[in-house]
Amino acid sequence: MTYIILAPMQGYADFIMRQSLTEIGGFDEVVSEFVRITHTVHSLKTWVKKVPELLNEAKTLSGVPCTVQLLGSNAENMAENACVAVLAGAKKIDLNFGCPAPTVNKHSGGAALLDSPNQIYRIVSTIKNRLPENIVLTAKMRLGLSDTSKTIDCANAIKDGGAMSLTVHARTKDEQYNPPAHWEWFAIIQAAVKIPLIANGDIFSPDDYQRLLKICTPDGIMLGRGVLRNPFLALQIKGLIDDIENTQIITVLNRFITLCQEKQLSETYTAARLKQWLNLLQQAYPPFALLLNQIKKEKEIENIKKALSSFQAA
Ligand SMILES: Cc1cc2nc3c(=O)[nH]c(=O)nc-3n(C[C@H](O)[C@H](O)[C@H](O)COP(=O)(O)O)c2cc1C
């Protein structure tokens, strides 16, 4: 069955979202939001705070393995940090060579490295050499900065550096998130670089996945925004569930609130996160636009829960 990874998504796929989505099912792995490495070495406490799954054998509470993603440009310091992450409980480390954010790129991190395959090789190999043998190292890249002239060099650098697999978000940095994702590149990379490949970018429906399979045979897929819009997407792609009732979405939202409460997050923050998610959900489930409109100004969780109940009953 298709191996499906939940994409790292800074500001969205935090511990609570990873827990919510893996409770629904369909995921074989999740990846933490990127942890930025600058000059310091994060303490054990910081790693656990950033990736709470580390306290649970690096798994979500539903038992899905959670990979820790690092973003940085200083190979030595990244290796040092990766080793502390392992001491904190990490079992798999992923390296981010795709983030397009200007603050990150300014310090030569994320997608900025796609212009320097040698530097990518140095980072991957330095970390690989420092990690204990049983710890898996993977990487995630975009196709390039502005063009695809170095795509294969970067993929080779990742493979030669010792990564076990490569996730490709099939766009350049300059393309940001503009459609289309260039899926034809998955097959090109697979032909040129012998490394397990995870395909990522614009898989929003089971039909998209079937279209992807006509173009390439990836070793797995990674789902990002599609899952925030439709939390059942991984199950649907695996053919384990069919149509979704509105009541199932309401159950998911109620559970999200409970998880926020268990983490003792403030009501204001919980309400904001719920609305943030609802805003994406309504793209796949249009009736939920009405619910979002009803709770738009609401900050009290009890009132939001009442709105969810009456929406369910309607
Ligand atoms: C809000 C947001 C935050 C993201 N944060 C990260 C991140 O922390 N690390 C990373 O490697 N990619 C990050 N990405 C990129 C996604 O992991 C993924 O590659 C991209 O969204 C394309 O996949 P999709 O079309 O399935 O969403 C982020 C994307 C979004 C939309």
The ligand as a Gaussian input file, in Angstrom:
#p B3LYP/6-31G(d) Opt

LIG

0 1
 C        2.305000      26.742000       5.644000
 C        3.393000      25.855000       5.117000
 C        4.489000      25.578000       5.935000
 C        5.520000      24.744000       5.452000
 N        6.560000      24.431000       6.287000
 C        7.519000      23.551000       5.859000
 C        8.554000      23.093000       6.735000
 O        8.610000      23.429000       7.927000
 N        9.487000      22.243000       6.214000
 C        9.448000      21.813000       4.913000
 O       10.309000      21.044000       4.475000
 N        8.461000      22.208000       4.074000
 C        7.496000      23.036000       4.530000
 N        6.465000      23.378000       3.696000
 C        6.355000      22.739000       2.369000
 C        5.493000      21.472000       2.456000
 O        6.099000      20.499000       3.284000
 C        5.249000      20.868000       1.071000
 O        6.491000      20.585000       0.487000
 C        4.490000      21.826000       0.150000
 O        3.380000      22.393000       0.821000
 C        3.999000      21.111000      -1.117000
 O        3.164000      20.029000      -0.780000
 P        1.547000      20.138000      -0.896000
 O        1.232000      20.618000      -2.278000
 O        1.060000      18.747000      -0.602000
 O        1.113000      21.149000       0.133000
 C        5.444000      24.205000       4.146000
 C        4.333000      24.495000       3.340000
 C        3.318000      25.291000       3.822000
 C        2.115000      25.561000       2.926000

